[in-house]
Amino acid sequence: MIDIDLLASRPGRAIGEFLEGLDIPSERGFGAWLREQRDALVPPANDVPVSAAAAGGTLPSHIVDISLPPLGFAGRPAIAVLPFANATGDETLDYVAEGIGEELIVGLSRIRWLPVISRNSSFSFTESDDRKLIAQRLGAQYLVEGRLYRAYDSYGVSASLAEASTGYSLWSRRFTLQSPAARAELEQFVNELVAQLESRIEHAEQIRIRGKRQDRLGVSDLIWRGRWHLNRLTRADSEMAQKLFAEALALDPDSPEALIQATAALAWSIWAGRQPQDQILGMRRLAQQAMLADPDDGRSFMLAGIAEMWLRHTVEAKNLLKQAIALTPSLALAHAQLGGCFNLAGEPDQAIVQLKTALRLSSNDPNIFYSLGELALAYTMLEQWPEAIEHATLALARRPAYWYAHVLKINALARMGELDAARLACDELIAIKPNFSKRFLDWLPFVDRTWVDHLVQGLKMVPGRSPDWPERNDRENDA
């Protein structure tokens, strides 16, 4: 028998939760009963005395104005993770559902451009609370919620992302977990979830900023508009992105995000234009500035690693890319670039592991064509021609102008003896890149330069082309 003194019912006494801290793990219905009793003890709004309002609940507007986002978010799209519900029917898994939400907050906090509301704030709300009001109180533009449930002989987790102001659902997905309490499986699941959420929010922000008036763009707006142009992967858009990032840096020279995006734009320009070493050195300096501006952002380490990779400093590149992944495990492009680095160092088996991780983390990434193309290269190096053709074809389906994937597909077809198909693939390459020549391949920073010769030899096997192609195009372009 337990005697209970309901302090909450006494005027002027401190208010705590009914039976706070008490739990009976062996009684599965106890938690549900306790929640019902606590809800019943909450007095109606018009009966709450002044002392109780001061102790808990919504503060008066003259104390805090919740109509404005918290100071410091300033145009940045904050996200709140609400408690994941345990829908398994097994109360002993409450801690697992809560742990998923907590791990998700930790993972999202590694995305440096995205402010994440703390667990203590976002977990103070319940499933029945109004979502728009939650977002308003927290200053969040996006809300993530989900639930853990049974799925036959395993478990499932559903997660959804919504725009807080409208309630519009932006994304939802179900995941399968064999054992949600297994640490390794939970970490892999959370990394994948974080990567997909980042991709969806980034796309939503780019669309939102595109609708704003040009004359009202601040640093954050300039960066988001630039990111939208950069993701279009055209020369004109690349130039516009670089211009917008330069404007952002002029307004705030120490902005880590502006430095990172300016470096990314320069990197794309270097790759697309096969620019010389002095441009790569400039990219490395810019990436190092970004690393100093925010030493916890994995993207700046990734970009510095890419620069070292292009300079053929393989050891330095691997170390920087691994550091990027350690800082931001959900950064799909860092895994992909590490895979590319292994390829250039002649280690295709290790490349495949990283590239498949990149694909799993973010299957909707706009740069997925790169991962697929690098997988085609890895299988080419292993002389697994059908796999090389398959991955090159998938890369071209997402980016038809990706000349590297065309070259790999032509090589694999030619070496399999499928010469007619190789000729057709070669015609497709020339149609999208009339100026294609050996110089494109000479730029590739293979540590072992014989791989460039290998690719050239594969192109020369194609019937119907000039015997000195693609060197001939070099001379024609010079003329």
C-alpha positions as CSV (number, residue, x, y, z in Angstrom):
1,M,0.0,0.0,0.0
2,I,1.3,3.4,-1.0
3,D,0.0,6.7,0.5
4,I,0.1,9.5,-2.1
5,D,0.2,13.2,-1.2
6,L,-1.0,15.2,-4.2
7,L,1.1,18.3,-3.8
8,A,-0.1,19.6,-7.2
9,S,-3.5,20.1,-5.7
10,R,-2.3,22.4,-2.9
11,P,-2.2,26.2,-3.6
12,G,1.2,27.7,-3.3
13,R,3.1,24.4,-3.3
14,A,5.8,23.4,-5.8
15,I,4.4,21.6,-8.8
16,G,5.9,18.3,-9.9
17,E,4.7,15.3,-11.9
18,F,2.4,12.8,-10.3
19,L,4.6,9.9,-9.0
20,E,7.6,11.5,-10.6
21,G,10.6,9.1,-10.9
22,L,8.5,6.0,-10.0
23,D,8.5,3.1,-12.5
24,I,7.5,-0.6,-12.2
25,P,9.2,-2.3,-15.2
26,S,7.5,-5.7,-14.6
27,E,4.0,-4.1,-15.0
28,R,3.5,-3.4,-18.7
29,G,0.4,-1.4,-18.2
30,F,1.8,0.8,-15.4
31,G,3.3,3.4,-17.8
32,A,0.0,3.9,-19.7
33,W,-2.0,4.2,-16.4
34,L,0.5,6.7,-15.0
35,R,0.2,8.9,-18.1
36,E,-3.6,8.9,-17.8
37,Q,-3.4,9.9,-14.2
38,R,-1.0,12.7,-14.9
39,D,-3.2,14.1,-17.7
40,A,-6.2,14.0,-15.4
41,L,-4.4,16.0,-12.8
42,V,-3.6,18.9,-15.2
43,P,-6.2,21.7,-14.3
44,P,-8.1,23.5,-17.1
45,A,-6.4,26.7,-18.4
46,N,-8.8,29.0,-16.7
47,D,-8.3,27.4,-13.3
48,V,-4.5,27.7,-13.3
49,P,-3.4,30.1,-10.6
50,V,-0.7,32.7,-11.2
51,S,1.8,30.8,-9.2
52,A,1.3,27.7,-11.4
53,A,1.6,29.7,-14.6
54,A,4.9,31.1,-13.3
55,A,6.1,27.6,-12.5
56,G,5.3,26.0,-15.8
57,G,3.4,26.3,-19.1
58,T,3.4,29.2,-21.6
59,L,5.0,32.4,-20.4
60,P,3.2,35.7,-21.0
61,S,4.1,37.5,-24.2
62,H,5.6,40.5,-22.4
63,I,8.1,38.0,-20.9
64,V,9.0,36.1,-24.1
65,D,7.6,36.7,-27.6
66,I,7.3,33.2,-29.2
67,S,6.1,34.7,-32.5
68,L,9.7,35.2,-33.4
69,P,12.4,32.6,-33.9
70,P,15.1,32.3,-31.2
71,L,18.0,34.7,-31.5
72,G,20.9,33.3,-33.6
73,F,18.9,31.4,-36.2
74,A,18.7,34.5,-38.4
75,G,17.4,33.1,-41.6
76,R,18.8,29.7,-41.0
77,P,16.2,26.8,-41.2
78,A,16.2,25.2,-37.7
79,I,14.9,21.7,-37.3
80,A,13.3,20.0,-34.3
81,V,13.1,16.2,-33.7
82,L,10.0,15.2,-31.8
83,P,10.0,12.1,-29.6
84,F,9.7,8.9,-31.6
85,A,6.6,6.9,-30.5
86,N,6.8,3.3,-29.4
87,A,4.1,1.5,-31.3
88,T,5.4,-2.0,-30.7
89,G,3.1,-2.7,-27.8
90,D,6.1,-3.5,-25.7
91,E,6.8,-0.8,-23.1
92,T,10.3,-2.2,-22.5
93,L,11.2,-0.7,-25.9
94,D,10.3,2.8,-24.8
95,Y,14.0,3.5,-24.3
96,V,14.7,2.3,-27.9
97,A,12.2,4.7,-29.4
98,E,13.5,7.6,-27.3
99,G,17.1,6.6,-28.2
100,I,16.3,6.8,-31.9
101,G,15.2,10.4,-31.5
102,E,18.2,11.3,-29.4
103,E,20.7,9.7,-31.9
104,L,19.0,11.5,-34.7
105,I,19.5,14.9,-32.9
106,V,23.2,14.1,-32.5
107,G,23.5,13.1,-36.1
108,L,21.7,16.2,-37.4
109,S,23.8,18.5,-35.2
110,R,26.8,17.5,-37.3
111,I,25.2,19.3,-40.3
112,R,26.8,22.6,-39.5
113,W,24.5,24.7,-41.7
114,L,21.3,23.3,-40.0
115,P,20.5,24.5,-36.4
116,V,19.0,21.6,-34.4
117,I,16.7,22.3,-31.4
118,S,18.0,20.6,-28.3
119,R,16.5,17.4,-27.0
120,N,15.3,19.0,-23.7
121,S,13.2,21.4,-25.7
122,S,11.8,19.3,-28.5
123,F,11.1,16.3,-26.2
124,S,9.0,18.4,-23.9
125,F,6.1,18.1,-26.3
126,T,3.7,15.2,-26.7
127,E,2.1,13.4,-29.7
128,S,-1.2,15.4,-29.1
129,D,0.4,18.9,-29.1
130,D,-0.4,21.1,-32.1
131,R,2.5,20.9,-34.6
132,K,2.4,24.5,-35.7
133,L,2.4,25.7,-32.1
134,I,5.4,23.5,-31.3
135,A,7.3,24.9,-34.3
136,Q,6.4,28.4,-33.2
137,R,7.6,27.9,-29.7
138,L,10.8,26.2,-30.7
139,G,11.6,28.5,-33.7
140,A,11.7,25.5,-36.0
141,Q,11.0,25.6,-39.7
142,Y,11.1,21.8,-40.0
143,L,9.8,19.0,-37.8
144,V,10.8,15.4,-37.8
145,E,8.7,12.7,-36.1
146,G,8.4,9.0,-36.3
147,R,7.6,5.7,-34.6
148,L,9.0,2.3,-33.8
149,Y,6.8,-0.6,-34.7
150,R,6.8,-4.4,-35.1
151,A,7.2,-5.8,-38.7
152,Y,6.7,-9.5,-38.6
153,D,10.0,-11.0,-37.3
154,S,11.9,-7.7,-37.3
155,Y,11.2,-4.0,-36.4
156,G,10.3,-1.0,-38.5
157,V,10.9,2.7,-38.1
158,S,8.8,5.2,-39.9
159,A,10.1,8.8,-40.2
160,S,8.6,11.9,-41.7
161,L,9.7,15.5,-42.4
162,A,7.2,18.3,-42.5
163,E,7.4,22.0,-43.1
164,A,6.3,23.5,-39.8
165,S,4.5,26.6,-40.9
166,T,2.2,24.8,-43.4
167,G,2.2,21.3,-42.0
168,Y,3.0,20.1,-45.6
169,S,4.7,16.8,-45.6
170,L,8.0,17.0,-47.5
171,W,9.2,13.4,-47.1
172,S,8.5,10.1,-45.4
173,R,10.1,6.7,-45.4
174,R,10.0,3.4,-43.6
175,F,13.2,1.5,-42.5
176,T,13.7,-2.0,-41.3
177,L,15.8,-2.9,-38.3
178,Q,16.6,-6.5,-37.3
179,S,17.5,-5.4,-33.8
180,P,16.9,-1.7,-33.0
181,A,18.8,-2.1,-29.7
182,A,22.0,-3.2,-31.6
183,R,24.3,-0.2,-31.6
184,A,26.0,-0.8,-35.0
185,E,22.7,-1.2,-36.8
186,L,21.2,1.9,-35.1
187,E,24.2,4.0,-36.1
188,Q,24.0,2.9,-39.7
189,F,20.3,3.6,-39.8
190,V,20.6,7.1,-38.2
191,N,23.4,8.0,-40.6
192,E,21.2,7.1,-43.6
193,L,18.2,9.0,-42.1
194,V,20.3,12.1,-41.5
195,A,21.7,12.0,-45.0
196,Q,18.2,11.8,-46.6
197,L,16.8,14.5,-44.3
198,E,19.7,16.8,-45.2
199,S,19.1,16.3,-48.9
200,R,15.4,17.0,-48.6
201,I,15.8,20.1,-46.5
202,E,18.5,21.5,-48.7
203,H,16.2,21.1,-51.7
204,A,13.3,22.8,-49.9
205,E,15.5,25.7,-48.8
206,Q,16.8,26.3,-52.4
207,I,13.2,26.4,-53.7
208,R,12.2,28.8,-50.9
209,I,15.0,31.2,-51.5
210,R,14.4,31.2,-55.2
211,G,11.1,32.8,-54.5
212,K,12.5,35.8,-52.6
213,R,13.1,39.2,-54.1
214,Q,16.6,39.7,-55.3
215,D,17.1,43.0,-53.6
216,R,16.5,41.6,-50.1
217,L,19.0,38.8,-50.1
218,G,21.3,38.5,-47.0
219,V,24.3,36.3,-46.5
220,S,22.2,33.1,-45.9
221,D,19.9,33.9,-48.9
222,L,22.8,34.5,-51.2
223,I,24.3,31.1,-50.1
224,W,21.1,29.2,-50.7
225,R,20.5,30.8,-54.1
226,G,24.1,30.0,-55.0
227,R,23.6,26.3,-53.9
228,W,20.6,26.1,-56.1
229,H,22.6,27.3,-59.2
230,L,25.5,25.0,-58.3
231,N,23.3,21.9,-58.2
232,R,22.2,22.5,-61.8
233,L,25.7,21.5,-62.9
234,T,26.0,23.8,-65.9
235,R,28.8,26.2,-66.8
236,A,26.5,29.3,-66.6
237,D,25.0,28.2,-63.3
238,S,28.5,27.5,-61.9
239,E,29.6,31.1,-62.8
240,M,26.4,32.5,-61.2
241,A,27.0,30.4,-58.1
242,Q,30.6,31.7,-57.7
243,K,29.3,35.2,-58.1
244,L,26.7,34.8,-55.4
245,F,29.1,33.1,-53.0
246,A,31.6,36.0,-53.6
247,E,28.8,38.4,-52.7
248,A,28.1,36.5,-49.5
249,L,31.8,36.5,-48.6
250,A,32.0,40.3,-49.2
251,L,29.2,40.7,-46.6
252,D,30.8,38.2,-44.2
253,P,34.4,37.2,-45.0
254,D,34.5,34.8,-42.0
255,S,31.3,32.9,-42.8
256,P,32.2,29.2,-42.7
257,E,29.2,28.3,-45.0
258,A,30.1,30.9,-47.6
259,L,33.7,29.7,-47.6
260,I,32.6,26.1,-48.0
261,Q,30.2,26.8,-50.8
262,A,32.7,29.1,-52.6
263,T,35.2,26.2,-52.4
264,A,32.7,23.7,-53.7
265,A,31.8,26.0,-56.6
266,L,35.5,26.4,-57.5
267,A,36.0,22.6,-57.2
268,W,33.2,22.0,-59.7
269,S,34.7,24.5,-62.1
270,I,38.1,22.9,-61.9
271,W,36.7,19.4,-62.6
272,A,34.4,20.5,-65.4
273,G,37.1,22.6,-67.1
274,R,40.0,20.4,-66.3
275,Q,41.8,23.5,-64.9
276,P,45.5,23.6,-64.2
277,Q,47.3,23.1,-60.9
278,D,47.4,26.7,-59.8
279,Q,43.5,26.6,-59.6
280,I,43.7,23.5,-57.5
281,L,46.1,25.1,-55.1
282,G,43.7,28.1,-54.8
283,M,40.9,25.6,-54.0
284,R,43.1,24.0,-51.3
285,R,43.8,27.4,-49.7
286,L,40.1,28.3,-49.7
287,A,39.2,24.9,-48.1
288,Q,41.9,25.4,-45.4
289,Q,40.3,28.8,-44.6
290,A,36.9,27.0,-44.2
291,M,38.6,24.4,-41.9
292,L,39.9,27.2,-39.7
293,A,36.5,29.0,-39.7
294,D,34.7,25.9,-38.5
295,P,36.9,23.0,-37.5
296,D,33.9,20.8,-36.8
297,D,32.4,20.9,-40.3
298,G,33.3,17.7,-42.3
299,R,32.6,19.4,-45.6
300,S,35.7,21.6,-45.5
301,F,37.9,18.7,-44.7
302,M,36.3,16.8,-47.6
303,L,37.0,19.7,-50.0
304,A,40.6,19.9,-48.8
305,G,40.9,16.2,-49.4
306,I,39.6,16.5,-52.9
307,A,42.2,19.2,-53.7
308,E,45.0,16.9,-52.3
309,M,43.6,14.0,-54.4
310,W,43.7,16.1,-57.6
311,L,47.3,17.1,-56.7
312,R,48.1,13.3,-56.4
313,H,48.9,13.5,-52.7
314,T,47.0,10.3,-52.0
315,V,48.0,9.8,-48.3
316,E,47.0,13.4,-47.4
317,A,43.8,13.1,-49.4
318,K,42.8,9.9,-47.6
319,N,43.5,11.3,-44.2
320,L,41.4,14.4,-44.8
321,L,38.5,12.5,-46.3
322,K,38.5,10.1,-43.4
323,Q,38.5,13.1,-41.0
324,A,35.5,14.5,-42.9
325,I,33.6,11.2,-42.4
326,A,34.6,11.1,-38.7
327,L,33.1,14.6,-38.3
328,T,30.0,14.0,-40.4
329,P,29.3,10.2,-40.8
330,S,26.2,11.0,-42.9
331,L,28.2,13.0,-45.5
332,A,27.6,10.8,-48.6
333,L,29.8,12.8,-50.9
334,A,32.8,12.3,-48.5
335,H,32.4,8.5,-48.7
336,A,32.1,8.8,-52.5
337,Q,35.3,11.0,-52.8
338,L,37.2,8.6,-50.5
339,G,36.1,5.8,-52.9
340,G,37.4,7.9,-55.8
341,C,40.7,8.4,-54.0
342,F,41.1,4.6,-53.6
343,N,40.4,4.2,-57.3
344,L,43.1,6.8,-58.2
345,A,45.5,5.0,-55.9
346,G,44.8,1.6,-57.6
347,E,42.8,0.1,-54.8
348,P,39.4,-0.6,-56.4
349,D,38.2,-3.2,-53.8
350,Q,38.4,-0.6,-51.0
351,A,36.8,2.0,-53.4
352,I,33.7,-0.2,-53.8
353,V,33.1,-0.3,-50.1
354,Q,33.0,3.4,-49.7
355,L,31.1,4.0,-52.9
356,K,28.3,1.6,-51.9
357,T,28.1,3.3,-48.5
358,A,27.6,6.6,-50.4
359,L,24.8,5.2,-52.4
360,R,23.1,3.8,-49.3
361,L,23.4,7.0,-47.4
362,S,21.8,9.2,-50.0
363,S,20.2,7.6,-53.0
364,N,18.6,10.9,-54.1
365,D,21.9,13.0,-53.9
366,P,22.3,15.1,-57.0
367,N,25.9,13.9,-57.2
368,I,24.9,10.3,-57.3
369,F,26.1,10.0,-60.9
370,Y,29.7,10.5,-59.5
371,S,29.4,7.5,-57.2
372,L,28.0,5.3,-60.0
373,G,30.7,6.5,-62.3
374,E,33.4,5.7,-59.8
375,L,31.9,2.2,-59.3
376,A,32.1,1.7,-63.0
377,L,35.8,2.7,-62.8
378,A,36.4,0.3,-59.9
379,Y,34.8,-2.6,-61.9
380,T,36.8,-1.6,-64.9
381,M,40.0,-1.8,-62.9
382,L,38.9,-5.3,-61.7
383,E,38.0,-6.3,-65.3
384,Q,34.4,-7.0,-64.3
385,W,33.0,-5.7,-67.6
386,P,29.2,-6.3,-67.1
387,E,29.3,-4.6,-63.8
388,A,31.3,-1.7,-65.2
389,I,28.7,-1.3,-68.1
390,E,25.8,-1.5,-65.7
391,H,27.1,1.3,-63.4
392,A,28.2,3.5,-66.2
393,T,24.8,3.2,-67.8
394,L,23.1,4.1,-64.5
395,A,25.4,7.1,-64.1
396,L,24.6,8.3,-67.6
397,A,20.9,8.0,-66.9
398,R,21.3,10.6,-64.2
399,R,23.8,12.8,-66.1
400,P,23.9,12.1,-69.8
401,A,26.8,14.6,-70.3
402,Y,29.1,12.8,-67.9
403,W,31.9,12.1,-70.4
404,Y,33.9,9.9,-67.9
405,A,31.0,7.4,-67.6
406,H,30.8,7.3,-71.5
407,V,34.5,6.5,-71.7
408,L,34.2,3.7,-69.1
409,K,31.2,2.2,-70.8
410,I,32.9,2.3,-74.2
411,N,36.0,0.6,-72.7
412,A,34.0,-2.2,-71.1
413,L,32.0,-2.9,-74.2
414,A,35.1,-2.9,-76.4
415,R,37.0,-5.3,-74.1
416,M,34.0,-7.6,-74.0
417,G,34.1,-7.8,-77.8
418,E,30.8,-5.9,-78.1
419,L,32.2,-3.7,-80.8
420,D,29.0,-2.6,-82.4
421,A,27.6,-1.5,-79.1
422,A,30.9,0.2,-78.3
423,R,30.7,2.2,-81.6
424,L,27.2,3.4,-80.7
425,A,28.4,4.4,-77.2
426,C,31.3,6.2,-78.8
427,D,28.8,8.1,-81.1
428,E,26.9,9.1,-78.0
429,L,30.0,10.5,-76.4
430,I,30.9,12.6,-79.5
431,A,27.4,13.9,-79.7
432,I,27.5,15.3,-76.2
433,K,31.2,16.3,-76.2
434,P,32.3,17.1,-79.8
435,N,35.6,18.4,-78.5
436,F,36.4,15.3,-76.5
437,S,40.1,14.4,-76.8
438,K,42.9,12.7,-74.9
439,R,43.4,15.8,-72.8
440,F,40.3,15.0,-70.9
441,L,41.9,11.7,-69.8
442,D,45.4,13.2,-69.3
443,W,43.9,15.5,-66.6
444,L,42.7,12.5,-64.5
445,P,45.0,12.3,-61.4
446,F,45.8,8.6,-61.4
447,V,48.8,7.8,-59.3
448,D,49.7,5.0,-61.9
449,R,49.6,6.9,-65.2
450,T,49.3,3.6,-67.2
451,W,45.6,3.7,-66.4
452,V,45.2,6.7,-68.7
453,D,46.9,4.6,-71.4
454,H,44.5,1.7,-70.6
455,L,41.4,3.9,-71.2
456,V,42.9,5.4,-74.4
457,Q,43.6,1.9,-75.7
458,G,40.0,0.9,-75.1
459,L,38.8,3.8,-77.1
460,K,41.1,2.9,-80.0
461,M,39.5,-0.6,-80.2
462,V,36.2,1.0,-81.4
463,P,35.6,0.4,-85.1
464,G,34.9,3.3,-87.4
465,R,37.1,5.8,-85.6
466,S,40.3,7.4,-86.9
467,P,43.4,5.3,-85.8
468,D,44.8,8.4,-84.1
469,W,41.6,9.3,-82.3
470,P,41.3,10.7,-79.6
471,E,44.8,12.4,-80.0
472,R,43.6,13.8,-83.4
473,N,41.0,15.9,-81.6
474,D,43.8,17.5,-79.6
475,R,45.4,18.8,-82.8
476,E,42.0,19.9,-84.2
477,N,41.3,21.8,-81.0
478,D,44.7,23.5,-81.2
479,A,44.0,24.5,-84.8
